[in-house]
Amino acid sequence: MSSSIQQYHQQLSNGTTTCVDTVNVFLKKIEEQKKLNAFTQVFAEEALAKAAALDEKRKSGATIRKLHGVVIAIKDVLCYKDHVVTAASKILEGYTAVYNATAVQRLLDEEAIIIGTCNCDEFAMGSSNENSAYGNVLNALDETKVPGGSSGGSAVAVQAGMCMISLGTDTGGSVRQPADFCGIVGIKPTYGRISRYGLIAYASSFDQIGIFGNNIADIAIALEVMSGPDDFDSTALDHGSWTMDYTQPTKKYKIAYLKEALFHESLDTEIKNSILTLIEKLKADGHTVEAVEFDLIDYIVPAYYVLTTAEASSNLSRFDGVRYGHRTKEPITGLDDFYKKTRTEGFGKEVQHRIMLGTFVLSAGYYDAYFSKAQQVRRLLVDKTVDIFKNFDTIILPTSPVTAFTIGEKKDDPIAMYLADIYTVFANLTGLPGISVPLFKHSNGMPFGLQALTNKFDEATLLSFSELLMQQYKPV
C-alpha cells in the first residue's frame, strides 16, 4: 500500500497498481473492521465504477488531476448529492442531500473517489463519539477506548487504513482531538479557508472543515484543493494561492508556549513532561522557544460553550419535522405538541442539553450576563493572539489534557467531558489554524500529539513547522 498520494500516483503511472485494485483493498479493510463502526455508509459499487472510469482515462493518456484516484471518506455532516446525510441523528434519518458541499465538489473535481460517510457525534456535539444515533466508534488501537470526537469515525477510518485521507469538522477540537487520540495528523484550517457551504451547521462562527491524514504532504494537497472563496459562503475568503514550503529545512522558528496551559492542573504529567523535553530539544537545535503569560485559559471553555450552544439553538431550530427529516407518529394536540414530540424523539440527550443551554443564554435577562460576556472574552483572546504573533511564528500546546479514555468513563460527568476541550477550543474562538501532530506515546500504550497554531491564513508556516516536527522529532 502506498504511503502517500505522491507515491500512489507514481505507482499508478508505472502500472504497479490501479484505482480499482486500490478501492478493493480499502473495501476489504472496511469489511474486516466493521466492528469499529467508523462508517455509516459505504459506497462500494459507486467507488469501484469511478475507479474503473479513472483507470480508463489514464490509459487514454489524459492528464490526471491532483487527487486522481485518491480514496477519501467524509464525515456524515457533509452533503454529497444523492447520498444520505444524517449528522448521526434520528431527526435526519434517511435524508438525502440535494447538492454537494463545496469542499466535496472540489474533491470530486480533482478526481477523488469518495468511499463512504463516517460516523460522528450527533450534530458534531461531543468529544468521544459516544453521542451517535449509530452507536459508538471504537479506537482501532484499543477497542475499549474512545477515538475522540466529534469526528471519531473519520479519524478511525484513516487510523485503521480504511481510506487515504478523510474529512471531519472542527468546532472546538473535533478534528485535532480525535487525531491526537488515534495517533494521526489532523488539521483545522483558518476560519474562512474552506467553504462551509453544504456543512450541516453546529455553530456557524466556529465550524470549519478539517482533514485527517498520515502525513503532512497529503493534507497539504487536500487543503490546497478545497481552499478559496465561494459564492455560496460569504465567510470563505480569498487569500491567494499558497504552497507548502519544503525548501527551508534549516529555518529556525520562533515558538511560543502558553505557560498556564502547560502547567495546568488538568494536564497529564507524562504529556507535560514529553512536551517540556521536546521544548529543550527544539532550543538545542537553535529554535527560539519562550513561555508566554496567558491568564485567560480558565475562561476559554465557558466562553466557548456559551457561544456555541447559543448558535446551535438557533441553527437546529430548522429541524422541526415539517419540511424534512423525522416526524412524530404519536397523536398530537396542536403545533407545539407536534414540535415537542418530533424534536424529543429525533434529538439525542447531548443535543437536547446544548439546545436548552443555548436558548437559556440567549433569553431575556441572561443575554448580557452570559452571551455578551462570552463575546467579550472572545475579543480579548483575539487581541492576545495578535500580540503573540507579532513576535512568534507559532504557538505550541497540548492537544488534549489526557490520552484516549475508556468508553463510558466520562459519560456521567459532562464537566469533565467539556474540560477535555480546554486546549483545542482556543483556535476556534480566535479563528486560527491548528494542527495535531502525532509525536508521542504514553506509558499506557496510547498515542498523543503536539498541537501547533499559527496566525490566520498562515497554513504554509503551520504545515512546514509540522513537517519539521514529523521529520526530526517523531521517534521511529
Sequence and secondary structure as in RCSB ss.txt:
>XXXX:A:sequence
MSSSIQQYHQQLSNGTTTCVDTVNVFLKKIEEQKKLNAFTQVFAEEALAKAAALDEKRKSGATIRKLHGVVIAIK
DVLCYKDHVVTAASKILEGYTAVYNATAVQRLLDEEAIIIGTCNCDEFAMGSSNENSAYGNVLNALDETKVPGGS
SGGSAVAVQAGMCMISLGTDTGGSVRQPADFCGIVGIKPTYGRISRYGLIAYASSFDQIGIFGNNIADIAIALEV
MSGPDDFDSTALDHGSWTMDYTQPTKKYKIAYLKEALFHESLDTEIKNSILTLIEKLKADGHTVEAVEFDLIDYI
VPAYYVLTTAEASSNLSRFDGVRYGHRTKEPITGLDDFYKKTRTEGFGKEVQHRIMLGTFVLSAGYYDAYFSKAQ
QVRRLLVDKTVDIFKNFDTIILPTSPVTAFTIGEKKDDPIAMYLADIYTVFANLTGLPGISVPLFKHSNGMPFGL
QALTNKFDEATLLSFSELLMQQYKPV
>XXXX:A:secstr
  SSHHHHHHHHHTTS  HHHHHHHHHHHHHHTGGG  EEEE HHHHHHHHHHHHHHHHTT    TTTT EEEEE
TTB  TTSB  TT GGGTT B SS  HHHHHHHHTT EEEEEE  SGGG  SSS S TT    BTTBTTB   SS
SHHHHHHHHTTSSSEEEEE SSSTTHHHHHHHTSEEEE  TTTB  TTB  SSTTT  EEEEESSHHHHHHHHHH
HBS BTTBTT           S TT   EEEEEHHHHT TTS HHHHHHHHHHHHHHHHTT EEEEE  TTHHHH
HHHHHHHHHHHHHHHGGG SSSSSS    S  SSHHHHHHHHHHHHS HHHHHHHHHHHHHTSTTTIIIIIIHHH
HHHHHHHHHHHHHTTT SEEEEES SSS  BTTTTTT HHHHHHTTTTTHHHHHHT  EEEEEEEE TTS EEEE
EEE STT HHHHHHHHHHHHHHSS  
